[in-house]
Amino acid sequence: MKGLHLEQSEIVNERFAVVYAPGRNRKRFSENCVYVKESEQEARAAADQAKGLFPARVVGPSRSSEGFRLYYLRAWLD
């Protein structure tokens, strides 16, 4: 992977997170809606459905063509 920058290599990293998603029909989220956690248990513990915060497995961050950093939903954990 000659010339690959660290930030670009992080694109494929799967992470546990709490995602702010008032409606759970989206598959990608800007970084300000994603709160990365160290473990699945931590993500589940930080979830709060009443506030629209759901535990998930996400992939990212990835830079969009518009320059935004995005996370992609792999799976909801609940």
KEBA-765466 format. One record per residue (C-alpha): x, y, z; residue number from 1. Coordinates in Angstrom, 1 decimal, m for minus. Each point is the difference from the previous one (the first is absolute). Last residue first. Layout:
ATOM       xx       yy       zz     n
ATOM        X        Y        Z   NUM
...
REM end
This chain:
ATOM       xx       yy       zz     n
ATOM    m30.0     m3.9     20.1    78
ATOM      3.5      0.1     m1.6    77
ATOM     m0.8      1.8     m3.2    76
ATOM      2.2     m1.3     m2.8    75
ATOM      2.8      1.1     m2.5    74
ATOM     m1.1      3.7     m0.1    73
ATOM      2.4      2.2     m1.9    72
ATOM      2.0      2.8      1.6    71
ATOM      0.6      3.2     m1.7    70
ATOM      2.6      2.8      0.0    69
ATOM     m1.1      2.8     m2.3    68
ATOM      2.1      1.3     m2.9    67
ATOM     m2.7      0.2     m2.6    66
ATOM      1.2     m3.2     m1.7    65
ATOM     m0.4     m1.7      3.4    64
ATOM      3.0     m0.7      2.3    63
ATOM     m0.3     m3.4      1.8    62
ATOM     m0.1     m0.5      3.7    61
ATOM     m0.7     m2.8      0.0    60
ATOM     m2.1     m3.1      0.4    59
ATOM     m2.8     m0.2      2.6    58
ATOM     m1.2     m2.6      2.4    57
ATOM     m3.0      1.4      1.9    56
ATOM     m1.5      1.1      3.3    55
ATOM     m2.9      2.5     m0.3    54
ATOM     m0.3      3.6      1.2    53
ATOM     m3.4      1.6     m1.0    52
ATOM     m0.4      1.7      3.4    51
ATOM     m2.8     m2.3      1.2    50
ATOM      2.0     m2.9     m1.5    49
ATOM      2.9      0.6      2.4    48
ATOM      3.2     m1.9     m0.8    47
ATOM      3.1      0.4      2.1    46
ATOM     m0.2     m3.4      1.6    45
ATOM     m0.3     m1.7     m3.4    44
ATOM      3.0      1.8     m1.4    43
ATOM      2.1     m0.8      3.1    42
ATOM     m1.0     m3.7     m0.3    41
ATOM      0.9      0.0     m3.7    40
ATOM      3.4      1.3      0.9    39
ATOM      2.3      3.0     m0.2    38
ATOM     m2.7      2.5     m1.0    37
ATOM     m0.3      2.4     m3.0    36
ATOM     m2.6      2.7      0.3    35
ATOM     m1.6      0.5     m3.4    34
ATOM     m2.3      2.9     m0.9    33
ATOM      2.8      2.6     m0.4    32
ATOM      1.8     m2.4     m2.3    31
ATOM     m2.6      0.2     m2.7    30
ATOM     m2.2     m3.1     m0.3    29
ATOM     m0.6     m2.6     m2.7    28
ATOM     m2.6     m2.7     m0.3    27
ATOM     m3.1      2.0      0.8    26
ATOM     m3.4     m1.6      0.9    25
ATOM      0.4      0.2      3.8    24
ATOM     m2.0      3.2      0.5    23
ATOM      1.2      2.2      2.9    22
ATOM      3.5     m1.3     m0.6    21
ATOM      2.8      1.0      2.4    20
ATOM      2.4     m2.9     m0.2    19
ATOM      1.7     m1.7      2.9    18
ATOM      3.1     m1.7     m1.2    17
ATOM      1.9     m3.3     m0.4    16
ATOM      2.6      0.1     m2.7    15
ATOM      0.9     m1.6     m3.3    14
ATOM      3.1      1.4     m1.6    13
ATOM     m0.1      0.0     m3.8    12
ATOM      0.3      3.8     m0.4    11
ATOM      2.9      0.1      2.4    10
ATOM      2.5     m0.6     m2.8     9
ATOM     m0.9      3.4     m1.5     8
ATOM      0.9      1.8      3.2     7
ATOM      3.3     m1.8      0.1     6
ATOM      1.0      1.1     m3.5     5
ATOM      0.4     m2.5     m2.8     4
ATOM      2.9      0.9     m2.2     3
ATOM      1.0     m3.7     m0.8     2
ATOM     m2.6     m2.4      1.1     1
REM end
